[in-house]
Amino acid sequence: MSVTLILACAGKGNRAGFEKNKLLVDFGGSTCLERTLSAFVKSGLIDQYIVTASEEDYETVKKICSPVGATVILGGATRTESVYNGLSVANGDVVLIHDGARPFVTLKMIEECIATARNTGSAIPVIPTRNTVVTADGEYIESYLGKSGIYSVQTPQGFITEQIKDAYAHTHGRKGAHARTGANAGADNINVFNDDGEVYKLRFGKVNVYAGDAKNVKLTYPEDFETLYCASNYRFGTGFDCHKLVEGRALILGGITIPHDKGLLGHSDADVLTHAIMDALLSSVAERDIGYHFPDTDEKYKGANSIELLKQVLKIVDGKGYVVDSVSACIMAQKPKLLPHIPTITKNLSGVLGISPDKIGITATTLEGLGFVGREEGICVHANATVKGK
């Protein structure tokens, strides 16, 4: 059986607070519409793509959807009208109807929706409510519905195509049993139903459900977009550095001088921990490495304080539009024992990086006498950094 997807994207999304359709706002290089569409493309289960769009957004939506060969059609004044328009060109045996503002739909849901619709005629995803539900007039509670047997409805909703077409044809021009009223309902001659399942139920009397997913949220208000924003606005970097241990040099790690009979050799103060963190930060914003920014062929960096160089790296990160979120590093040293010094190192780095100590994870390990580090010839550090957009 072939499968059609109707993606409802013709709304304005005014409640999200953006200056344009919330589905077309860029988050880290892709829009909500692209992410939602991608979830279905990756499933490999869709044979026909239909996307509804407003007249204002039509060309933009068409450009976004063209790589998958989607048919973009004009939506109506309401979601119900938009889906009705989409069904007019649907040719799959089964049709899935999904909100463009639900980018976190899972493969499991898509598979279960198709299977349930194919076997029963209809498939509506629901999740049990976690809160007590009431009806209210805006000032006082009218009645308690409780929690038992109360569910929230999601999409994708699936149907045998000919059945949902028949249901829409049968109810077209009618108002839904629980239709929205007031300004949001539009003109009196425009039918408004809560969802496609309600349309199906009015025609056939029974609607089948399947398990939804709590993560499959619909992005409606500004705070709903935090998950999407965070997912796309964090970047990660990695760094590594290694310096030779020699006599006659101070051992400096994270800007702190550690008592030892040897220190690290380098053009600067050879603070191997700070160097690895600097490289991790530069890596996170795609800004090369410390050798590029502070070459050891430049005399002005001879004997340089690495903490001061770290401050310059932070300016580079800031200039790219990011701030440090967290840092972790593993120091590999046979000697000296670093456990007593880690709290002091962490506190010092916290002040420089501008993040709390609990966001700095410093560990230390020996290499059990093995290799360059194990022979006490040097110290190596591997570091990771996470930055987030401002």
Protein Blocks (a to p, Z undefined) as FASTA:
>chain_A
ZZdddddfkbnolmnopabdfklpceehiafklmmmmmmmmnopafbdcddddfklmmmm
mmmmmmnopacddddfbfklmmmmmmmmgcbfbdcdddfklmkbcfklmmmmmmmmmmno
pacdddddfbdcdddehjacfbdebjnopacddddddddfklmmmmmmmmgoiacfkbce
hjlnopfklccdfblmlmmmmmnopacdddddfklcccfbfmlmmmmmmmmmcccddddd
dddddehiacdeehiacddfbdcddfblopaklmmmmmmmmmmnonajfklmmcckbmkl
gopafklmmmmmmmmmmmnopacfbdcdddddfbdcfklmmmmmmmmmmmmnopafklcc
cddddeehpajklnopaccdddddddddZZ
